[in-house]
Amino acid sequence: MQHSFWEKEIYFRQIDYVIVGSGIVGLSTGISILEKEPKANVLIVDKESIPTGASTRNAGFACFGSLSELMDDLNQHSEESVFTLFKRRFQGIQKLLSRCGNSINYHSCGGYEIFHNSDYLQYIPLVNDKIFSYTGIKDHFSTVSPSTLEEQGLSSFSAAVFTPNEAYLHPMLMIQELQKRFVSMNGKLLMGCSVHSWNENDSHININLGTTEITAKALIVCINGFAKQLLPELEVHAARNQVFVLETEQQHKLQACYHYNKGYVYFRKIDSKHILIGGGRDQDIEQEYQTNFEINPKISQYLLTFAQTNILTNITFKIKDHWGGILGLGPSKSTIIKACSPRVFAAVRMGGMGVALGSLVGEETAELVLEKTS
Ligand SMILES: Cc1cc2nc3c(=O)[nH]c(=O)nc-3n(C[C@H](O)[C@H](O)[C@H](O)COP(=O)(O)OP(=O)(O)OC[C@H]3O[C@@H](n4cnc5c(N)ncnc54)[C@H](O)[C@@H]3O)c2cc1C
């Protein structure tokens, strides 16, 4: 089908920057470009009608790393990289809040990490010191009494740490707010459209969208776990993660966000009769390196058993919703923000932390693209 003169005028003519992917990173990059260059013409394309990767399918945690996750990272990476990443997650959330304010159901409920023994508690002073020196945040983690766990229906655990700095939010409201902001700045959003191919020269890049071809200054790839489909040379591995919403017959006692086993399992309150539980990727790790959204039954069973045994011990529940999302992982936990060629840029590999990192990554990507192409 041919595009009309009007369609071409709005979507396809005199475009400066084409962003692929309308998750948190694509939208944040678009917004940051327009904040710096308000007259730029920015087009975001996404191959699906609803953004379909992780940004609208995650668990809605605003978190920076649990104690056991940080300790595990310290065993594999330098102190500087671990706490710089913590700081970047914190800064990213601050930036997201400055953009979306109160409209994303942000609940500063705090977060617990729960344990079956007290081994990790000895590391609290060390980790708190490091967090303070990198971020200025005081006493991030503190210990929790067994009675606090009991009050929340978690008496099968024997130890826990608490941080007041974690929160949960509504992922779809977050994306909706970012979409509104981008469009209000005259950004253009085209859903159901993907990039087929491109070729670039010294002055511009021609981008083939299937139905039409656009000439722009740059193409910016923000498709995280799907990055290899457009840029096969990037070290990004797609990995699935699944989530349940469970509806309880009686009121449950959860009050906040919770992490278990280095962040592999997470759960939280939605309302007095619904909880969310997700993760469990470590139960079948090799099998989960996938871009398809199918559900792994082994992991589903693990999460349901975990919920029944440890969270909703004497509470009857049924499955209300169950879905999967796709993460972008790699050999290191750092994000890829780079020029792949003079006119093609990538902002991918959020490492399962893109809610926290996405707004900051968008800002850094915009700076890189504008510096290289203006
Ligand atoms: C279950 C789950 C729990 C999570 N928990 C947390 C958490 O607690 N804290 C946290 O910070 N993060 C968490 N994350 C990770 C976070 O959601 C992601 O890191 C983040 O959403 C990635 O955003 P993105 O914009 O880079 O990619 P995505 O949100 O995946 O967006 C990519 C977009 O690109 C589109 N696309 C793909 N291929 C193409 C193509 N060829 N052409 C056009 N468009 C294309 C897709 O449709 C999609 O809309 C979780 C993720 C999941 C799935």
PDBQT file of the ligand as one rigid body, heavy atoms in Angstrom, charges set to zero:
ROOT
HETATM    1  C1  LIG A 401       9.953 -10.187  34.569  1.00  0.00    +0.000 C 
HETATM    2  C2  LIG A 401      10.916  -9.032  34.549  1.00  0.00    +0.000 A 
HETATM    3  C3  LIG A 401      11.296  -8.424  35.748  1.00  0.00    +0.000 A 
HETATM    4  C4  LIG A 401      12.154  -7.336  35.741  1.00  0.00    +0.000 A 
HETATM    5  N1  LIG A 401      12.475  -6.707  36.917  1.00  0.00    +0.000 NA
HETATM    6  C5  LIG A 401      13.203  -5.573  36.894  1.00  0.00    +0.000 A 
HETATM    7  C6  LIG A 401      13.502  -4.862  38.086  1.00  0.00    +0.000 A 
HETATM    8  O1  LIG A 401      13.134  -5.291  39.180  1.00  0.00    +0.000 OA
HETATM    9  N2  LIG A 401      14.211  -3.723  38.031  1.00  0.00    +0.000 N 
HETATM   10  C7  LIG A 401      14.681  -3.246  36.856  1.00  0.00    +0.000 A 
HETATM   11  O2  LIG A 401      15.322  -2.207  36.852  1.00  0.00    +0.000 OA
HETATM   12  N3  LIG A 401      14.436  -3.902  35.708  1.00  0.00    +0.000 NA
HETATM   13  C8  LIG A 401      13.731  -5.056  35.697  1.00  0.00    +0.000 A 
HETATM   14  N4  LIG A 401      13.507  -5.747  34.557  1.00  0.00    +0.000 N 
HETATM   15  C9  LIG A 401      14.213  -5.338  33.348  1.00  0.00    +0.000 C 
HETATM   16  C10 LIG A 401      13.619  -4.165  32.650  1.00  0.00    +0.000 C 
HETATM   17  O3  LIG A 401      12.227  -4.330  32.487  1.00  0.00    +0.000 OA
HETATM   18  C11 LIG A 401      14.329  -4.046  31.295  1.00  0.00    +0.000 C 
HETATM   19  O4  LIG A 401      15.731  -3.965  31.503  1.00  0.00    +0.000 OA
HETATM   20  C12 LIG A 401      13.899  -2.811  30.537  1.00  0.00    +0.000 C 
HETATM   21  O5  LIG A 401      12.496  -2.750  30.444  1.00  0.00    +0.000 OA
HETATM   22  C13 LIG A 401      14.520  -2.834  29.149  1.00  0.00    +0.000 C 
HETATM   23  O6  LIG A 401      14.020  -1.726  28.465  1.00  0.00    +0.000 OA
HETATM   24  P1  LIG A 401      14.424  -1.504  26.938  1.00  0.00    +0.000 P 
HETATM   25  O7  LIG A 401      13.724  -0.288  26.498  1.00  0.00    +0.000 OA
HETATM   26  O8  LIG A 401      15.894  -1.573  26.786  1.00  0.00    +0.000 OA
HETATM   27  O9  LIG A 401      13.883  -2.796  26.161  1.00  0.00    +0.000 OA
HETATM   28  P2  LIG A 401      12.408  -3.366  25.988  1.00  0.00    +0.000 P 
HETATM   29  O10 LIG A 401      11.499  -2.888  27.030  1.00  0.00    +0.000 OA
HETATM   30  O11 LIG A 401      12.552  -4.836  25.811  1.00  0.00    +0.000 OA
HETATM   31  O12 LIG A 401      11.941  -2.697  24.631  1.00  0.00    +0.000 OA
HETATM   32  C14 LIG A 401      12.411  -3.127  23.395  1.00  0.00    +0.000 C 
HETATM   33  C15 LIG A 401      11.349  -2.797  22.362  1.00  0.00    +0.000 C 
HETATM   34  O13 LIG A 401      11.894  -3.071  21.062  1.00  0.00    +0.000 OA
HETATM   35  C16 LIG A 401      10.882  -3.618  20.254  1.00  0.00    +0.000 C 
HETATM   36  N5  LIG A 401      11.557  -4.355  19.185  1.00  0.00    +0.000 N 
HETATM   37  C17 LIG A 401      12.256  -5.501  19.287  1.00  0.00    +0.000 A 
HETATM   38  N6  LIG A 401      12.792  -5.825  18.096  1.00  0.00    +0.000 NA
HETATM   39  C18 LIG A 401      12.435  -4.850  17.216  1.00  0.00    +0.000 A 
HETATM   40  C19 LIG A 401      12.695  -4.595  15.836  1.00  0.00    +0.000 A 
HETATM   41  N7  LIG A 401      13.452  -5.428  15.118  1.00  0.00    +0.000 N 
HETATM   42  N8  LIG A 401      12.163  -3.499  15.254  1.00  0.00    +0.000 NA
HETATM   43  C20 LIG A 401      11.389  -2.647  15.981  1.00  0.00    +0.000 A 
HETATM   44  N9  LIG A 401      11.124  -2.825  17.306  1.00  0.00    +0.000 NA
HETATM   45  C21 LIG A 401      11.640  -3.901  17.913  1.00  0.00    +0.000 A 
HETATM   46  C22 LIG A 401      10.041  -4.457  21.196  1.00  0.00    +0.000 C 
HETATM   47  O14 LIG A 401       8.730  -4.618  20.694  1.00  0.00    +0.000 OA
HETATM   48  C23 LIG A 401      10.087  -3.622  22.486  1.00  0.00    +0.000 C 
HETATM   49  O15 LIG A 401       8.974  -2.756  22.585  1.00  0.00    +0.000 OA
HETATM   50  C24 LIG A 401      12.673  -6.855  34.524  1.00  0.00    +0.000 A 
HETATM   51  C25 LIG A 401      12.290  -7.461  33.328  1.00  0.00    +0.000 A 
HETATM   52  C26 LIG A 401      11.420  -8.546  33.332  1.00  0.00    +0.000 A 
HETATM   53  C27 LIG A 401      11.015  -9.191  32.027  1.00  0.00    +0.000 C 
ENDROOT
TORSDOF 0
